[in-house]
């Protein structure tokens, strides 16, 4: 459970500017594009975890990605009684390794996020890096390799949702 909390915290912190002296949380909190992610990480109680030593790789959705979810989804997840579900969604965005874009092999490969019951299918080609979640939808990495003192952030354009294992 401690690792889950740590990973979820890392997911919260993913965000904005390149500054290797800052943690993932510091970077995310300092970038307005990640205000919804920061609110979610805070509601899930993962801030301290993601400020920890790591290493973490966080696939950080921007505010527009949260806004694209069905109406009411974010408000529902932020309610205290849904903390477990929110934590699962956030942990789905975190890997407990430091994976730079160059470390992701070409082609389609399964990766295991901190949410141990799930898998992500990450595809890399000459057009960039795409991530298929449990719904089969694809997120694009729109900014790769934001270095933090405790890992790396890859900014994505969709919230990753657990579900059926994605087909690679």
C-alpha positions in Angstrom: 0.0 0.0 0.0 2.9 2.4 0.7 4.2 2.0 -2.8 0.7 2.7 -4.2 0.5 5.8 -2.2 4.0 6.9 -3.3 3.2 6.3 -7.0 0.0 8.1 -6.8 1.7 11.1 -5.3 4.1 11.0 -8.2 1.3 11.1 -10.6 0.0 14.2 -8.9 3.2 16.1 -9.3 3.7 15.8 -12.9 3.8 19.1 -14.6 5.6 21.9 -16.1 9.0 23.4 -16.2 12.4 21.8 -16.5 14.2 22.1 -13.2 16.1 19.1 -12.0 16.3 20.4 -8.4 12.5 20.2 -8.1 10.4 17.1 -7.4 7.6 16.0 -9.7 5.2 17.6 -7.3 7.1 20.9 -7.3 7.1 21.1 -11.0 3.4 20.2 -11.4 2.3 22.6 -8.7 4.3 25.4 -10.4 2.5 25.0 -13.7 -1.1 26.1 -14.2 -1.7 23.5 -16.9 -1.6 20.8 -14.1 -4.0 22.4 -11.6 -6.5 19.7 -11.9 -3.9 17.0 -11.5 -2.5 18.7 -8.5 -6.0 18.9 -6.9 -6.4 15.2 -7.6 -3.1 14.3 -6.1 -3.9 16.4 -3.0 -7.4 14.9 -2.6 -5.9 11.4 -2.9 -3.3 12.2 -0.2 -0.4 11.5 -2.5 1.6 14.7 -2.3 4.2 13.5 0.2 4.7 10.2 -1.6 5.4 11.9 -5.0 7.7 14.3 -3.2 9.7 11.2 -2.1 12.9 9.9 -3.5 11.4 7.9 -6.4 12.3 7.2 -9.1 9.0 7.9 -10.8 7.8 8.3 -14.3 4.6 10.2 -14.4 2.3 10.4 -17.4 0.8 13.8 -16.5 -2.5 14.8 -18.1 -3.1 18.5 -18.7 -6.2 20.3 -17.5 -7.8 19.9 -21.0 -7.5 16.2 -20.7 -9.5 16.2 -17.4 -12.1 18.6 -19.0 -12.6 16.1 -21.8 -13.9 13.4 -19.4 -17.7 13.0 -19.2 -19.3 15.8 -17.3 -19.2 15.3 -13.5 -16.4 12.7 -13.6 -13.7 14.9 -12.0 -16.1 16.3 -9.3 -17.2 12.7 -8.5 -13.6 11.4 -8.2 -12.6 14.3 -5.9 -15.2 13.4 -3.3 -13.7 11.9 -0.1 -15.8 8.8 -0.5 -14.2 8.1 -3.9 -10.6 8.4 -2.7 -9.8 4.8 -3.5 -11.0 5.1 -7.1 -9.2 8.4 -7.5 -6.0 6.8 -6.1 -6.3 3.9 -8.6 -6.7 6.4 -11.5 -3.7 8.3 -10.4 -1.5 5.2 -9.8 -2.3 4.2 -13.4 -0.3 7.2 -14.5 2.8 6.3 -12.6 5.7 3.9 -13.2 8.1 3.2 -10.3 11.1 3.6 -12.7 12.8 6.5 -14.4 11.8 6.0 -18.0 13.1 8.7 -20.4 11.5 8.6 -23.9 14.8 7.2 -25.2 14.3 4.2 -22.8 11.0 3.2 -24.4 11.6 0.7 -27.1 10.3 1.2 -30.6 7.1 -0.7 -31.5 4.3 -1.6 -29.1 5.1 -2.8 -25.6 3.3 -3.5 -22.4 4.3 -1.5 -19.3 3.2 -2.1 -15.7 2.1 1.0 -13.9 2.1 1.2 -10.1 -1.5 0.2 -10.3 -0.4 -3.5 -10.3 -3.7 -4.9 -11.6 -3.4 -3.0 -14.9 -1.2 -2.6 -17.9 -0.5 0.2 -20.4 0.4 -0.4 -24.0 3.0 2.2 -25.0 3.8 2.5 -28.7 6.8 4.4 -30.0 7.5 5.2 -33.6 8.9 8.1 -35.7 5.7 10.1 -34.9 6.3 10.0 -31.1 5.0 8.1 -28.1 1.4 7.0 -27.6 -0.2 5.2 -24.7 -3.3 3.0 -24.9 -5.2 2.7 -21.6 -7.7 0.1 -20.3 -10.5 1.6 -22.4 -8.5 1.2 -25.6 -8.2 5.0 -26.1 -4.9 6.5 -27.0 -3.1 9.4 -25.3 -0.3 11.2 -27.0 2.9 12.3 -25.2 2.9 16.0 -26.1 6.0 16.9 -24.0 8.5 14.3 -23.1 11.3 14.1 -20.6 10.6 16.9 -18.1 13.4 16.1 -15.6 12.7 16.2 -11.9 14.9 15.4 -8.9 12.9 12.2 -8.3 12.1 11.1 -11.8 10.7 12.2 -15.1 7.3 13.6 -16.4 5.8 12.9 -19.8 2.9 15.3 -20.5 -0.1 13.6 -22.1 -3.3 14.8 -23.7 -5.7 12.3 -22.2 -6.5 10.9 -18.7 -5.6 7.2 -18.7 -8.4 5.1 -17.3 -8.1 1.5 -16.0 -10.3 -1.2 -17.6 -9.8 -4.2 -19.8 -6.1 -4.8 -20.6 -5.2 -2.9 -23.7 -4.2 -4.8 -26.8 -0.8 -4.0 -28.2 
